Amino acid sequence: MEEDKCIFPKCPKCKEGRLLPFSYGEDVFEKWKCSHCGHTINKR
């Protein structure tokens, strides 16, 4: 079994990408976007 060393959570939609924090001038950890499918999650 391969150990998962990535600190970012897996995307709940596609299960392949990682949720990475990004900002539109707000708190950097407020919005997260999947690196694979582009799915966006707001943490508020």
DATA-V276138 format. One record per pair of residues at least 12 apart in sequence whose ideal C-beta (glycine too) atoms are under 10 Angstrom apart, sorted by the first residue. I is the first residue (numbers start at 0). J is the second residue. Records with the same first field share a line. If there is no record, write none. Layout:
BEGIN
I: J, J
END
This chain:
BEGIN
5: 17
7: 19, 20, 31, 33, 34
8: 31, 33, 40
9: 33, 35
10: 31, 32, 33, 34, 35, 36, 37, 38, 40
11: 33, 38, 40
12: 33, 35, 36, 37, 38, 39, 40
13: 33, 34, 35, 36, 37, 38
14: 33, 35, 36
15: 33, 34, 35, 36
16: 32, 33, 34, 35, 36, 37, 38
17: 31, 32, 33, 34, 35
18: 30, 31, 32, 33, 34, 35, 38, 39, 40, 42
19: 31, 32, 33, 34
20: 32, 42
21: 39
25: 41, 43
26: 42, 43
28: 42
29: 41, 42, 43
30: 42, 43
END
